[in-house]
Amino acid sequence: MNKIKAIVGLGSCGIAAGAGKVYNKLNEFVETKKFDIHPDKTSCIGMCYREPLVEIVENNNSYIYGGVDEKILEEILEHHTKNHSPLEKYIVHSEGIKTGDDIFWNGQVKIALRHCGFINPESIEEYEAKDGYKALRKIAEENISYDNVIKEVLDSGLRGRGGGGFPTGLKWKFARQSESNEKYIICNADEGDPGAFMDRSLLEGDPHAVIEGMIIGAYAIGANAGVIYCRAEYPLAIVRLNIALEQARKKAYLGKNILGIKDFNLDIYVKEGAGAFVCGEETALIASVEGERGMPRKRPPFPAASGLWKKPTNINNVETFANIPWIIDKGAAEYAKYGTEKSKGTKVFALTGKINHGGLVEVPMGMTIHDIVFKLGGGIQDGKKFKAVQLGGPSGGCIPAHLDNTIVDYDSVNATGAIMGSGGMVVMDESTCMVDMARFFLDFTQKESCGKCTFCRVGTKRMLEILTRITEGEGQEGDIEKLEELSLLIKDGSLCGLGQTAPNPVLTTIKYFRDEYEAHIIEKRCPAKNCTKLLTYEVIPDMCTGCTACAVNCPTDALDGERKEIHFIRQEDCINCGMCFSKCNFDAIKVY
């Protein structure tokens, strides 16, 4: 009988949920010989809502357990070592065993995430056992020219997964055509929207896939140096990247004359960024790598002609590079089987917000937002009504529930006013105030503005002031029109993508939820009952028992009434803190 293998998910999400303690307990069991098992670790498999996760492999059968703590771990191991069978009550995924979590996997196609959660990310041997570096060896052994590599990527239809969706093969072709003895390839791992969770998880879970994609890209464009620009806030990703890079050097996947390819010399290093959102923009990223302040530069020239140190440079993001080895190994036609006519392949989304199954999913381009939210995501928390999704991060746009049949491809998403971005999908329910949501995202982009462009620096500040006034009950007639006018000026006058897309949350919420703006401005009312200064609290006489819980907890003594008598709120003294509402045990406080 094979030795039982216990694998703990040690991505950042798992560690935050307590997986580190579970892993330590697992090793304690091994050291004390309580259980005869083989301990191992992996990263996030996407089911973040079920962390900590532990996979038990026995006799070639795999059982993934969710919500595992130290006590449950012991129970699971006890059951397996004694009965050699699964403990079904904790299982969240396994072949042949149905669970309530099975819908999370329905419709997913794992290409970029193919190894995440299924290998030890710190083991190059496990990556190689899953066909890792097979694509690179194929290029070397079959003597595939750089032209044919670029053609394969072009034929696959892969578009950049970081923002604008520019064809990856075409980008590589431009860099190849730039004549220079010195070229660079850069991986942008610094996106700052919720999709950055996806980048971080990929780097933590499968760093070699990104590195192999970069090596293939370097061969295709003729680069001899590579940089992975990763924000310092991702310490685990940086640790695992550096481990993977050192392993790749020892295996001769990096270095001189890689795998016998004459004059193909390449090394890659990690550059830690300071976490500035603007450095997700190519030219600002390049400035930061060069040691300057991360600020965008005017284009042209484009990086493909003059980038890092004014040399030809190609930049793709984490997800884009992770797709490359699969495409070269399986072929462009196999990749192009997935997706739509103009958006091929798959897309990774970081599902977050008011959703039951929050985490990472990878779906074929062309799946509807409805299916992602309700089939994979398990629907809205607490049975509330689905209202909208924010797609594309802080600079993205809002897609309302009535457009949830929109398919996820670049053209369809752009047509709504949103953008694909790097894959953040924030789900909102009926309790979300769309005006306050727009204010929240604009507050972020305004703070992250580098300040170089007047339109972005000043314009976003003025917009934020207007939005803040509206949410505080001081909105004025004409504010909506001012926001629309400023939005268009900022989009047209800003130098980089941050400024050009910063107004998107405002424009899309005005477009689809104008009535909420009007309610705030004209009626001084927040329909979602979210904006504190627009709320009114009153006691429901028939429900009040005179328990005094509201009066005792009111910070301004705004409630009148004796014990066992009906209480009343003096509106002139009420500061709308909601304390009475939260402390009442009899639902005797109404808010409107």
Secondary structure as the mmCIF struct_conf table of DSSP 4:
data_model
#
loop_
_struct_conf.conf_type_id
_struct_conf.id
_struct_conf.beg_label_comp_id
_struct_conf.beg_label_asym_id
_struct_conf.beg_label_seq_id
_struct_conf.end_label_comp_id
_struct_conf.end_label_asym_id
_struct_conf.end_label_seq_id
HELX_LH_PP_P HELX_LH_PP_P1 ASN A 2 LYS A 3
STRN STRN1 ILE A 4 GLY A 9
BEND BEND1 GLY A 11 GLY A 11
HELX_RH_AL_P HELX_RH_AL_P1 SER A 12 ALA A 17
TURN_TY1_P TURN_TY1_P1 GLY A 18 GLY A 18
HELX_RH_AL_P HELX_RH_AL_P2 ALA A 19 GLU A 31
TURN_TY1_P TURN_TY1_P2 THR A 32 LYS A 33
BEND BEND2 LYS A 34 PHE A 35
STRN STRN2 ILE A 37 THR A 42
BEND BEND3 GLY A 46 GLY A 46
HELX_RH_3T_P HELX_RH_3T_P1 CYS A 48 ARG A 50
BEND BEND4 PRO A 52 PRO A 52
STRN STRN3 LEU A 53 GLU A 58
TURN_TY1_P TURN_TY1_P3 ASN A 59 ASN A 60
STRN STRN4 ASN A 61 GLY A 66
BEND BEND5 GLY A 67 GLY A 67
HELX_RH_AL_P HELX_RH_AL_P3 GLU A 70 ASN A 83
BEND BEND6 SER A 85 SER A 85
HELX_RH_3T_P HELX_RH_3T_P2 GLU A 88 TYR A 90
STRN STRN5 ILE A 91 HIS A 93
TURN_TY1_P TURN_TY1_P4 GLU A 95 GLY A 96
TURN_TY1_P TURN_TY1_P5 GLY A 100 ASP A 101
HELX_RH_3T_P HELX_RH_3T_P3 ASP A 102 PHE A 104
TURN_TY1_P TURN_TY1_P6 TRP A 105 GLY A 107
BEND BEND7 ILE A 111 ILE A 111
TURN_TY1_P TURN_TY1_P7 ALA A 112 LEU A 113
BEND BEND8 ARG A 114 HIS A 115
TURN_TY1_P TURN_TY1_P8 CYS A 116 PHE A 118
BEND BEND9 ILE A 119 ILE A 119
TURN_TY1_P TURN_TY1_P9 PRO A 121 GLU A 122
HELX_RH_AL_P HELX_RH_AL_P4 ILE A 124 ALA A 129
TURN_TY1_P TURN_TY1_P10 LYS A 130 TYR A 133
HELX_RH_AL_P HELX_RH_AL_P5 LYS A 134 GLU A 141
TURN_TY1_P TURN_TY1_P11 GLU A 142 ASN A 143
HELX_RH_AL_P HELX_RH_AL_P6 TYR A 146 SER A 156
TURN_TY1_P TURN_TY1_P12 GLY A 157 GLY A 157
STRN STRN6 ARG A 159 ARG A 159
TURN_TY1_P TURN_TY1_P13 ARG A 161 GLY A 162
BEND BEND10 GLY A 163 GLY A 164
STRN STRN7 PRO A 167 PRO A 167
HELX_RH_AL_P HELX_RH_AL_P7 THR A 168 GLN A 177
BEND BEND11 SER A 178 SER A 178
BEND BEND12 ASN A 181 ASN A 181
STRN STRN8 TYR A 184 ALA A 189
BEND BEND13 ASP A 193 ASP A 193
TURN_TY1_P TURN_TY1_P14 PRO A 194 GLY A 195
HELX_RH_AL_P HELX_RH_AL_P8 ALA A 196 GLY A 205
HELX_RH_AL_P HELX_RH_AL_P9 PRO A 207 ILE A 221
TURN_TY1_P TURN_TY1_P15 GLY A 222 GLY A 222
STRN STRN9 ALA A 225 ARG A 231
TURN_TY1_P TURN_TY1_P16 ALA A 232 GLU A 233
HELX_RH_AL_P HELX_RH_AL_P10 PRO A 235 LYS A 250
TURN_TY1_P TURN_TY1_P17 LYS A 251 ALA A 252
BEND BEND14 TYR A 253 LEU A 254
STRN STRN10 GLY A 255 GLY A 255
BEND BEND15 LYS A 256 ASN A 257
HELX_RH_3T_P HELX_RH_3T_P4 ILE A 258 GLY A 260
TURN_TY1_P TURN_TY1_P18 LYS A 262 ASP A 263
STRN STRN11 LEU A 266 LEU A 266
STRN STRN12 ILE A 268 GLY A 273
HELX_RH_3T_P HELX_RH_3T_P5 PHE A 277 GLY A 280
BEND BEND16 GLU A 281 GLU A 281
HELX_RH_AL_P HELX_RH_AL_P11 GLU A 282 VAL A 289
TURN_TY1_P TURN_TY1_P19 GLU A 290 GLY A 291
BEND BEND17 GLU A 292 GLU A 292
BEND BEND18 ARG A 299 PRO A 301
HELX_LH_PP_P HELX_LH_PP_P2 PHE A 302 PHE A 302
TURN_TY1_P TURN_TY1_P20 PRO A 303 ALA A 305
BEND BEND19 SER A 306 SER A 306
HELX_RH_3T_P HELX_RH_3T_P6 LEU A 308 LYS A 310
BEND BEND20 LYS A 311 LYS A 311
STRN STRN13 THR A 313 ASN A 317
HELX_RH_AL_P HELX_RH_AL_P12 VAL A 318 LYS A 330
HELX_RH_AL_P HELX_RH_AL_P13 ALA A 332 ALA A 336
TURN_TY1_P TURN_TY1_P21 LYS A 337 LYS A 337
BEND BEND21 TYR A 338 TYR A 338
STRN STRN14 GLY A 339 GLY A 339
BEND BEND22 GLU A 341 SER A 343
STRN STRN15 LYS A 344 LYS A 344
BEND BEND23 GLY A 345 GLY A 345
STRN STRN16 THR A 346 GLY A 353
BEND BEND24 LYS A 354 LYS A 354
STRN STRN17 ILE A 355 ILE A 355
BEND BEND25 ASN A 356 HIS A 357
STRN STRN18 GLY A 359 PRO A 364
TURN_TY1_P TURN_TY1_P22 MET A 365 GLY A 366
STRN STRN19 THR A 368 THR A 368
HELX_RH_AL_P HELX_RH_AL_P14 ILE A 369 ASP A 371
HELX_RH_PI_P HELX_RH_PI_P1 ILE A 372 LEU A 376
BEND BEND26 GLY A 377 GLY A 377
BEND BEND27 GLY A 379 GLY A 379
STRN STRN20 ILE A 380 ILE A 380
HELX_RH_3T_P HELX_RH_3T_P7 GLN A 381 GLY A 383
HELX_LH_PP_P HELX_LH_PP_P3 LYS A 384 LYS A 385
STRN STRN21 PHE A 386 LEU A 391
BEND BEND28 GLY A 392 GLY A 392
HELX_RH_3T_P HELX_RH_3T_P8 GLY A 393 SER A 395
BEND BEND29 GLY A 396 GLY A 396
STRN STRN22 GLY A 397 PRO A 400
HELX_RH_3T_P HELX_RH_3T_P9 ALA A 401 LEU A 403
TURN_TY1_P TURN_TY1_P23 ASP A 404 ASN A 405
STRN STRN23 ILE A 407 ILE A 407
BEND BEND30 VAL A 408 ASP A 409
HELX_RH_AL_P HELX_RH_AL_P15 TYR A 410 THR A 416
TURN_TY1_P TURN_TY1_P24 GLY A 417 GLY A 417
TURN_TY1_P TURN_TY1_P25 GLY A 421 SER A 422
BEND BEND31 GLY A 423 GLY A 423
STRN STRN24 GLY A 424 ASP A 429
TURN_TY1_P TURN_TY1_P26 GLU A 430 SER A 431
HELX_RH_AL_P HELX_RH_AL_P16 MET A 434 GLU A 448
BEND BEND32 GLY A 451 GLY A 451
BEND BEND33 CYS A 453 CYS A 453
HELX_RH_AL_P HELX_RH_AL_P17 THR A 454 THR A 471
TURN_TY1_P TURN_TY1_P27 GLU A 472 GLY A 473
TURN_TY1_P TURN_TY1_P28 GLU A 477 GLY A 478
HELX_RH_AL_P HELX_RH_AL_P18 ASP A 479 GLY A 493
BEND BEND34 LEU A 495 CYS A 496
HELX_RH_AL_P HELX_RH_AL_P19 GLY A 497 THR A 501
TURN_TY1_P TURN_TY1_P29 ALA A 502 PRO A 503
HELX_RH_AL_P HELX_RH_AL_P20 ASN A 504 ILE A 521
TURN_TY1_P TURN_TY1_P30 ILE A 522 ILE A 522
BEND BEND35 GLU A 523 GLU A 523
TURN_TY1_P TURN_TY1_P31 PRO A 527 ALA A 528
BEND BEND36 LYS A 529 LYS A 529
HELX_RH_3T_P HELX_RH_3T_P10 THR A 532 LEU A 534
STRN STRN25 TYR A 537 VAL A 539
TURN_TY1_P TURN_TY1_P32 PRO A 541 MET A 543
HELX_RH_AL_P HELX_RH_AL_P21 ALA A 549 ASN A 553
TURN_TY1_P TURN_TY1_P33 PRO A 555 THR A 556
STRN STRN26 LEU A 559 ASP A 560
TURN_TY1_P TURN_TY1_P34 ARG A 563 LYS A 564
BEND BEND37 GLU A 565 GLU A 565
STRN STRN27 PHE A 568 ILE A 569
TURN_TY1_P TURN_TY1_P35 GLN A 571 ASP A 573
HELX_RH_AL_P HELX_RH_AL_P22 MET A 579 LYS A 583
BEND BEND38 ASN A 585 ASP A 587
STRN STRN28 ILE A 589 VAL A 591
#
